[in-house]
Amino acid sequence: MLRFCLLGVVLLFLVPSPVSAGFYPNSSAIPPDLRRNATENVWNSFMNFTGCHAGMKVNGLYKLKQYFQHFGYIRQTLPKNFTDDFDDILKNAVETYQRNFHLNITGELDELTLKHVVMPRCGVPDIVNGTSTMHNGRRRTYEVSFSGKGPRFHAVKRYSFFPGEPRWPERNRDLTYAFDPRNSLTEEVKSVFSRAFVRWAEVIPVTFTRVEVFSISDIRIGFYSGDHGDGEPFDGVMGTLAHAFSPPNGHFHLDGDENWIVSGDVGGDRLLSVTAAVDLESVAVHEIGHLLGLGHSSVQDSIMYPTITTGRRKVDLTSDDVEGVQYLYGPNPNFNGSRSTPPPSTQQRDTGDSGAAGGIDGSRPVLTSLLMSTVGLFLLYL
């Protein structure tokens, strides 16, 4: 892979500064003027396409094609100047989407399919290089056919990885993480991520240690708004909530325009059902799965399921998640298959500021090309 290290410092000044997201202990703490109704989801206009099917032409349908292309259901090599025709390209994309999410496979834009499409979700594609990272009901991976002949099933697996099964090398299983200092996050917010990391550390022989120097950490966490230099701009309230990159990249970005709930106590809070507020730990646990090498799962209760409803807190790993990550790293010898106490905080250490910007590991995985522009990898540093 080509990399442009020398351009990183120059282009840094072209990247917007990250923003400070809204963090609240519960939805009732969100100021009234910031309580954004869930109908403001940038994708909700897709509901206007309910009932559309092959052979129709509807104004704006090209935007739905762009959505499906972004998440891998339409070949990335096709130009983005789609038409408003409901053609075979869109029909194949809809059928594959319905198959991935266990919906009725009709190839038509029925109400249930579109309600699923507009749900807030992770920004990582479900299909990478023509291969689905999700499974059908019998948990088999399949190769996607863009010719309209349907999926070609192959190797049976119970969990999902990125192409090539990237993972952190054995020499580096004591991972460090740091927060973009421009976000000015509170300790309460940082502790949410600490809890999320521990949930994975409990089941595999990998540790996560918080450090203060962003430039030299293995995992770099930041909240950003809109176009933030990696070729994958955030889209405002709801829509795409976050995205993270497969090993050994380590970049973990969250949408700074969201209202994030940080207390972990969202049960019974009815305001969450009408307010665009998302449980931060739920999203963090999911994205850490990507950082470790897991792809998306079609098992709805699993952490690695791509979507999350507002107001739902989902932080406990399922057997699907555990088996997948243990395939990559092996089991933690201290893990007994259950958790009886809340996860402790991860360690924290001060490594000292070396004053130098850190580089990215040379062995970039396939997914990186879908999520980050090559230059963008070097824009985020101190």
Buried (B, 14 or more C-beta within 10 A) or exposed (E): EEBBEEEBEEBBEEBEEBBBBBBBBBBEBBEEEEBBEBEEBBBBEBBBBBEBBEEBEBEEBBBBBEBBBBBBBBBBEEEEEBEBBBBEBBBBBBBBBBBBBBBEBBBBBBEBBBBBBBBBBBBBBBBBBEBBBBBBEEBBBBBBEBEEEBBEEEEEBBBBBBBEEBBBEEEEBEBBBBBBBBBEBEEEBBBBBBBBBBBBBBBBBBBBBBBBBBBBBBBBBBBBBEEBBBBBBBBBBBBBBBBBBBBBBBBBBBBBBBBBBBBBEBEEBEBBEBBBBBBBBBBBBBBBBBBBBBBBBBBEEBBBBBBBEBBBBBBEBBEBBBBBBBBBBBBBEEBEEEBEEEBEEBBEEEEEEEEEBBBBBEEBBBBBBBBBBBBBBBBBBB
